[in-house]
Amino acid sequence: ADGVEPRDVWWALCADFDVPRDQW
């Protein structure tokens, strides 16, 4: 996703997979 912050991408991925932020 060009123009998108990598952390925003991971936010979306973790939200999709329901991964707690403390497990990143």
Contacts in CASP RR format, 6 or more apart in sequence:
PFRMAT RR
TARGET T0000
AUTHOR 0000-0000-0000
METHOD contacts of the structure
MODEL  1
ADGVEPRDVWWALCADFDVPRDQW
1 9 0 8 1.000
10 24 0 8 1.000
13 19 0 8 1.000
14 21 0 8 1.000
14 24 0 8 1.000
END
